[in-house]
Amino acid sequence: MITAIVLIKTSVDQIPEIAEAIAALDHVSEVYSVTGGYDLVALVRVARHDDLADIIPGRISKIPGVAATDTHVAFRTYSQHDLEAAFAIGLDS
């Protein structure tokens, strides 16, 4: 499982609508509104790196009101929870 953390700049007056549109996309597990230099943070979880191109520039960046994205691909997960098992349900290997 590949996890990408996507930092998103948006039109400030449309944050809730944009967040809901992003959260509705396949492979987007969570969207947070945040303080700081970005308006939203989305967690994207996919099986293949190629899938990131379909979702981030192909879908998230094309949502009206999304001004910019900055994507960080996670190398490892450090957690007390078994995230790999939780997000692997229903995925074909």
LUMRO-597051 format. One record per atom (N, C-alpha, C): chain; residue number from 1; atom name; y, z, x. Coordinates in steps of 0.2 Angstrom, whole numbers, plus 5000, padded with zeros to 4 digits. Each point is the difference from the previous one (the first is absolute). Layout:
# residues N
+-------+-----+------+------+------+------+
: chain :   n : atom :    y :    z :    x :
+-------+-----+------+------+------+------+
:     A : NUM :   CA :    Y :    Z :    X :
...
+-------+-----+------+------+------+------+
//
This chain:
# residues 93
+-------+-----+------+------+------+------+
: chain :   n : atom :    y :    z :    x :
+-------+-----+------+------+------+------+
:     A :   1 :    N : 4994 : 5000 : 5004 :
:     A :   1 :   CA : 5006 : 5000 : 4996 :
:     A :   1 :    C : 5006 : 5000 : 5004 :
:     A :   2 :    N : 5005 : 4996 : 4999 :
:     A :   2 :   CA : 5006 : 4999 : 5004 :
:     A :   2 :    C : 5006 : 5003 : 4995 :
:     A :   3 :    N : 5004 : 5004 : 5003 :
:     A :   3 :   CA : 5005 : 5003 : 4997 :
:     A :   3 :    C : 5007 : 4998 : 5003 :
:     A :   4 :    N : 5004 : 4998 : 4996 :
:     A :   4 :   CA : 5007 : 4998 : 5002 :
:     A :   4 :    C : 5005 : 5004 : 4996 :
:     A :   5 :    N : 5005 : 5003 : 5004 :
:     A :   5 :   CA : 5005 : 5004 : 4997 :
:     A :   5 :    C : 5006 : 4995 : 5000 :
:     A :   6 :    N : 5003 : 4998 : 4994 :
:     A :   6 :   CA : 5005 : 4995 : 4999 :
:     A :   6 :    C : 5006 : 5004 : 4998 :
:     A :   7 :    N : 5005 : 4999 : 5004 :
:     A :   7 :   CA : 5007 : 5003 : 4999 :
:     A :   7 :    C : 5004 : 4995 : 4996 :
:     A :   8 :    N : 5003 : 5001 : 4995 :
:     A :   8 :   CA : 5003 : 4995 : 4996 :
:     A :   8 :    C : 5008 : 5002 : 4998 :
:     A :   9 :    N : 5004 : 4995 : 5001 :
:     A :   9 :   CA : 5007 : 5001 : 4998 :
:     A :   9 :    C : 5001 : 4996 : 4994 :
:     A :  10 :    N : 5003 : 5003 : 4995 :
:     A :  10 :   CA : 5001 : 4996 : 4993 :
:     A :  10 :    C : 5007 : 5001 : 4998 :
:     A :  11 :    N : 5001 : 4997 : 4994 :
:     A :  11 :   CA : 5006 : 5001 : 4997 :
:     A :  11 :    C : 5000 : 5007 : 4997 :
:     A :  12 :    N : 5005 : 5004 : 5002 :
:     A :  12 :   CA : 5000 : 5007 : 4998 :
:     A :  12 :    C : 4999 : 5001 : 4992 :
:     A :  13 :    N : 5004 : 4996 : 4996 :
:     A :  13 :   CA : 5000 : 5000 : 4993 :
:     A :  13 :    C : 4993 : 4998 : 4997 :
:     A :  14 :    N : 4996 : 4998 : 5004 :
:     A :  14 :   CA : 4993 : 4997 : 4997 :
:     A :  14 :    C : 4994 : 5004 : 5003 :
:     A :  15 :    N : 5001 : 5006 : 5003 :
:     A :  15 :   CA : 4995 : 5003 : 5004 :
:     A :  15 :    C : 4994 : 5001 : 4995 :
:     A :  16 :    N : 5001 : 5003 : 4994 :
:     A :  16 :   CA : 4994 : 5002 : 4996 :
:     A :  16 :    C : 4996 : 4994 : 4998 :
:     A :  17 :    N : 5004 : 4995 : 4998 :
:     A :  17 :   CA : 4996 : 4993 : 4997 :
:     A :  17 :    C : 4996 : 4997 : 5006 :
:     A :  18 :    N : 5004 : 5000 : 5006 :
:     A :  18 :   CA : 4996 : 4997 : 5006 :
:     A :  18 :    C : 4994 : 5004 : 5002 :
:     A :  19 :    N : 5001 : 5006 : 5000 :
:     A :  19 :   CA : 4994 : 5005 : 5002 :
:     A :  19 :    C : 4994 : 4999 : 4995 :
:     A :  20 :    N : 5002 : 4999 : 4994 :
:     A :  20 :   CA : 4994 : 4999 : 4995 :
:     A :  20 :    C : 4997 : 4993 : 5001 :
:     A :  21 :    N : 5004 : 4995 : 5001 :
:     A :  21 :   CA : 4997 : 4993 : 5001 :
:     A :  21 :    C : 4996 : 5000 : 5007 :
:     A :  22 :    N : 5002 : 5004 : 5005 :
:     A :  22 :   CA : 4996 : 5000 : 5006 :
:     A :  22 :    C : 4993 : 5004 : 4999 :
:     A :  23 :    N : 5001 : 5006 : 4996 :
:     A :  23 :   CA : 4994 : 5004 : 4999 :
:     A :  23 :    C : 4995 : 4996 : 4996 :
:     A :  24 :    N : 5002 : 4995 : 4996 :
:     A :  24 :   CA : 4995 : 4997 : 4996 :
:     A :  24 :    C : 4996 : 4995 : 5003 :
:     A :  25 :    N : 5002 : 4998 : 5007 :
:     A :  25 :   CA : 4997 : 4995 : 5004 :
:     A :  25 :    C : 4993 : 5003 : 5002 :
:     A :  26 :    N : 4995 : 4995 : 5000 :
:     A :  26 :   CA : 4993 : 5002 : 5003 :
:     A :  26 :    C : 5001 : 5002 : 5007 :
:     A :  27 :    N : 4997 : 5005 : 5002 :
:     A :  27 :   CA : 4999 : 5003 : 5007 :
:     A :  27 :    C : 5006 : 5004 : 5002 :
:     A :  28 :    N : 5005 : 5001 : 4995 :
:     A :  28 :   CA : 5005 : 5005 : 5001 :
:     A :  28 :    C : 4998 : 5006 : 4997 :
:     A :  29 :    N : 4999 : 5005 : 5005 :
:     A :  29 :   CA : 4997 : 5007 : 4997 :
:     A :  29 :    C : 5005 : 5005 : 4998 :
:     A :  30 :    N : 5006 : 4999 : 5003 :
:     A :  30 :   CA : 5005 : 5005 : 4998 :
:     A :  30 :    C : 5007 : 4997 : 5002 :
:     A :  31 :    N : 5005 : 5002 : 4996 :
:     A :  31 :   CA : 5007 : 4998 : 5002 :
:     A :  31 :    C : 5004 : 5006 : 4999 :
:     A :  32 :    N : 5004 : 5002 : 5005 :
:     A :  32 :   CA : 5005 : 5006 : 5000 :
:     A :  32 :    C : 5007 : 4998 : 5001 :
:     A :  33 :    N : 5004 : 5003 : 4996 :
:     A :  33 :   CA : 5008 : 4999 : 5001 :
:     A :  33 :    C : 5001 : 5005 : 5005 :
:     A :  34 :    N : 5004 : 4998 : 5005 :
:     A :  34 :   CA : 5002 : 5005 : 5006 :
:     A :  34 :    C : 5007 : 5000 : 5001 :
:     A :  35 :    N : 5002 : 5005 : 5005 :
:     A :  35 :   CA : 5007 : 5000 : 5002 :
:     A :  35 :    C : 5000 : 4996 : 5007 :
:     A :  36 :    N : 5005 : 4999 : 5003 :
:     A :  36 :   CA : 5001 : 4997 : 5006 :
:     A :  36 :    C : 5002 : 4993 : 5000 :
:     A :  37 :    N : 4998 : 4996 : 5005 :
:     A :  37 :   CA : 5002 : 4993 : 5001 :
:     A :  37 :    C : 4996 : 4995 : 4995 :
:     A :  38 :    N : 4995 : 5003 : 4997 :
:     A :  38 :   CA : 4996 : 4995 : 4995 :
:     A :  38 :    C : 5000 : 5004 : 4994 :
:     A :  39 :    N : 4999 : 4996 : 4995 :
:     A :  39 :   CA : 5000 : 5002 : 4993 :
:     A :  39 :    C : 4993 : 5002 : 4997 :
:     A :  40 :    N : 4995 : 4996 : 5002 :
:     A :  40 :   CA : 4993 : 5001 : 4998 :
:     A :  40 :    C : 4995 : 5000 : 5006 :
:     A :  41 :    N : 4995 : 5003 : 4999 :
:     A :  41 :   CA : 4994 : 5000 : 5005 :
:     A :  41 :    C : 4994 : 4998 : 4996 :
:     A :  42 :    N : 4996 : 4995 : 5002 :
:     A :  42 :   CA : 4994 : 4998 : 4996 :
:     A :  42 :    C : 4994 : 5001 : 5005 :
:     A :  43 :    N : 4995 : 5002 : 4998 :
:     A :  43 :   CA : 4994 : 5000 : 5004 :
:     A :  43 :    C : 4995 : 4994 : 4997 :
:     A :  44 :    N : 4998 : 4996 : 5005 :
:     A :  44 :   CA : 4996 : 4994 : 4998 :
:     A :  44 :    C : 4994 : 5001 : 5003 :
:     A :  45 :    N : 4994 : 4999 : 4997 :
:     A :  45 :   CA : 4993 : 5001 : 5003 :
:     A :  45 :    C : 4996 : 4994 : 4998 :
:     A :  46 :    N : 4998 : 4997 : 5006 :
:     A :  46 :   CA : 4996 : 4993 : 4999 :
:     A :  46 :    C : 4994 : 5000 : 5004 :
:     A :  47 :    N : 4996 : 4996 : 4999 :
:     A :  47 :   CA : 4994 : 4999 : 5004 :
:     A :  47 :    C : 5001 : 4996 : 5006 :
:     A :  48 :    N : 5004 : 4995 : 5000 :
:     A :  48 :   CA : 5001 : 4995 : 5006 :
:     A :  48 :    C : 5008 : 5000 : 5001 :
:     A :  49 :    N : 5001 : 4999 : 5007 :
:     A :  49 :   CA : 5007 : 4999 : 5002 :
:     A :  49 :    C : 5004 : 4994 : 4996 :
:     A :  50 :    N : 4996 : 4994 : 4999 :
:     A :  50 :   CA : 5003 : 4995 : 4996 :
:     A :  50 :    C : 5002 : 5002 : 4993 :
:     A :  51 :    N : 4997 : 5005 : 4997 :
:     A :  51 :   CA : 5002 : 5002 : 4994 :
:     A :  51 :    C : 5007 : 5003 : 5000 :
:     A :  52 :    N : 5002 : 5002 : 5005 :
:     A :  52 :   CA : 5007 : 5003 : 5001 :
:     A :  52 :    C : 5005 : 4995 : 4999 :
:     A :  53 :    N : 4999 : 4994 : 5003 :
:     A :  53 :   CA : 5005 : 4994 : 4999 :
:     A :  53 :    C : 5000 : 4998 : 4993 :
:     A :  54 :    N : 4995 : 5000 : 4996 :
:     A :  54 :   CA : 5000 : 4999 : 4993 :
:     A :  54 :    C : 5004 : 5005 : 4996 :
:     A :  55 :    N : 5000 : 5006 : 5002 :
:     A :  55 :   CA : 5003 : 5005 : 4996 :
:     A :  55 :    C : 5007 : 5002 : 5002 :
:     A :  56 :    N : 5001 : 5000 : 5006 :
:     A :  56 :   CA : 5007 : 5003 : 5002 :
:     A :  56 :    C : 5005 : 4994 : 5000 :
:     A :  57 :    N : 5000 : 4995 : 5004 :
:     A :  57 :   CA : 5005 : 4994 : 4999 :
:     A :  57 :    C : 4998 : 4996 : 4994 :
:     A :  58 :    N : 4994 : 5000 : 4998 :
:     A :  58 :   CA : 4998 : 4995 : 4995 :
:     A :  58 :    C : 5002 : 5003 : 4993 :
:     A :  59 :    N : 5000 : 5007 : 4999 :
:     A :  59 :   CA : 5001 : 5003 : 4993 :
:     A :  59 :    C : 5006 : 5005 : 5000 :
:     A :  60 :    N : 4999 : 5005 : 5005 :
:     A :  60 :   CA : 5006 : 5005 : 5000 :
:     A :  60 :    C : 5006 : 4997 : 5001 :
:     A :  61 :    N : 5001 : 4996 : 5005 :
:     A :  61 :   CA : 5007 : 4997 : 5002 :
:     A :  61 :    C : 5002 : 4996 : 4995 :
:     A :  62 :    N : 4996 : 4997 : 4996 :
:     A :  62 :   CA : 5003 : 4995 : 4995 :
:     A :  62 :    C : 5002 : 5004 : 4993 :
:     A :  63 :    N : 4999 : 5006 : 5000 :
:     A :  63 :   CA : 5002 : 5004 : 4994 :
:     A :  63 :    C : 5008 : 5000 : 5000 :
:     A :  64 :    N : 5003 : 4998 : 4994 :
:     A :  64 :   CA : 5007 : 5000 : 5000 :
:     A :  64 :    C : 5003 : 5007 : 5001 :
:     A :  65 :    N : 5005 : 5000 : 5005 :
:     A :  65 :   CA : 5003 : 5006 : 5001 :
:     A :  65 :    C : 4998 : 5003 : 5007 :
:     A :  66 :    N : 4994 : 4997 : 5003 :
:     A :  66 :   CA : 4998 : 5003 : 5006 :
:     A :  66 :    C : 5004 : 4996 : 5005 :
:     A :  67 :    N : 5003 : 5004 : 5005 :
:     A :  67 :   CA : 5005 : 4997 : 5004 :
:     A :  67 :    C : 4996 : 4999 : 5007 :
:     A :  68 :    N : 4996 : 5004 : 5002 :
:     A :  68 :   CA : 4997 : 5000 : 5007 :
:     A :  68 :    C : 4994 : 5005 : 5000 :
:     A :  69 :    N : 4995 : 4998 : 5004 :
:     A :  69 :   CA : 4994 : 5005 : 5001 :
:     A :  69 :    C : 4999 : 5000 : 5008 :
:     A :  70 :    N : 4997 : 5006 : 5002 :
:     A :  70 :   CA : 4999 : 5002 : 5006 :
:     A :  70 :    C : 4993 : 5003 : 5000 :
:     A :  71 :    N : 4995 : 4996 : 5003 :
:     A :  71 :   CA : 4993 : 5002 : 4999 :
:     A :  71 :    C : 4997 : 5003 : 5006 :
:     A :  72 :    N : 4996 : 5005 : 4999 :
:     A :  72 :   CA : 4997 : 5004 : 5006 :
:     A :  72 :    C : 4992 : 5000 : 4998 :
:     A :  73 :    N : 4996 : 4998 : 5004 :
:     A :  73 :   CA : 4993 : 5000 : 4999 :
:     A :  73 :    C : 4997 : 5006 : 5004 :
:     A :  74 :    N : 4996 : 5004 : 4996 :
:     A :  74 :   CA : 4997 : 5006 : 5003 :
:     A :  74 :    C : 4994 : 4998 : 5004 :
:     A :  75 :    N : 5000 : 5004 : 5006 :
:     A :  75 :   CA : 4994 : 4999 : 5004 :
:     A :  75 :    C : 4995 : 5005 : 4998 :
:     A :  76 :    N : 5001 : 5006 : 4999 :
:     A :  76 :   CA : 4996 : 5005 : 4998 :
:     A :  76 :    C : 5003 : 5005 : 4995 :
:     A :  77 :    N : 4995 : 5003 : 4996 :
:     A :  77 :   CA : 5002 : 5004 : 4995 :
:     A :  77 :    C : 4998 : 5007 : 5002 :
:     A :  78 :    N : 5005 : 5005 : 5000 :
:     A :  78 :   CA : 4998 : 5007 : 5001 :
:     A :  78 :    C : 5001 : 5004 : 4994 :
:     A :  79 :    N : 4995 : 5002 : 4997 :
:     A :  79 :   CA : 5001 : 5003 : 4993 :
:     A :  79 :    C : 4994 : 5005 : 4999 :
:     A :  80 :    N : 5001 : 5005 : 4996 :
:     A :  80 :   CA : 4994 : 5004 : 4998 :
:     A :  80 :    C : 4997 : 4997 : 4994 :
:     A :  81 :    N : 5002 : 4995 : 4998 :
:     A :  81 :   CA : 4997 : 4997 : 4994 :
:     A :  81 :    C : 4996 : 4993 : 5003 :
:     A :  82 :    N : 4995 : 4998 : 4996 :
:     A :  82 :   CA : 4996 : 4994 : 5002 :
:     A :  82 :    C : 5003 : 4994 : 4997 :
:     A :  83 :    N : 5006 : 4998 : 5003 :
:     A :  83 :   CA : 5003 : 4994 : 4996 :
:     A :  83 :    C : 4996 : 4994 : 5000 :
:     A :  84 :    N : 4997 : 4999 : 5006 :
:     A :  84 :   CA : 4996 : 4993 : 5000 :
:     A :  84 :    C : 4995 : 5000 : 4994 :
:     A :  85 :    N : 4996 : 5005 : 4999 :
:     A :  85 :   CA : 4995 : 5000 : 4994 :
:     A :  85 :    C : 5004 : 5000 : 4994 :
:     A :  86 :    N : 5006 : 5003 : 4999 :
:     A :  86 :   CA : 5003 : 5000 : 4993 :
:     A :  86 :    C : 5003 : 4993 : 4999 :
:     A :  87 :    N : 5002 : 4996 : 5005 :
:     A :  87 :   CA : 5003 : 4993 : 4998 :
:     A :  87 :    C : 4995 : 4995 : 5001 :
:     A :  88 :    N : 4994 : 5001 : 5002 :
:     A :  88 :   CA : 4995 : 4995 : 5001 :
:     A :  88 :    C : 4996 : 4999 : 4994 :
:     A :  89 :    N : 5001 : 5004 : 4995 :
:     A :  89 :   CA : 4996 : 4999 : 4993 :
:     A :  89 :    C : 5002 : 4993 : 4997 :
:     A :  90 :    N : 4994 : 4996 : 4999 :
:     A :  90 :   CA : 5001 : 4994 : 4997 :
:     A :  90 :    C : 5002 : 4994 : 5005 :
:     A :  91 :    N : 5000 : 5001 : 5006 :
:     A :  91 :   CA : 5002 : 4995 : 5005 :
:     A :  91 :    C : 4993 : 4998 : 5003 :
:     A :  92 :    N : 4999 : 4993 : 5000 :
:     A :  92 :   CA : 4994 : 4997 : 5003 :
:     A :  92 :    C : 5001 : 5000 : 5008 :
:     A :  93 :    N : 4996 : 5002 : 5004 :
:     A :  93 :   CA : 5000 : 5000 : 5007 :
:     A :  93 :    C : 4999 : 4993 : 5003 :
+-------+-----+------+------+------+------+
//
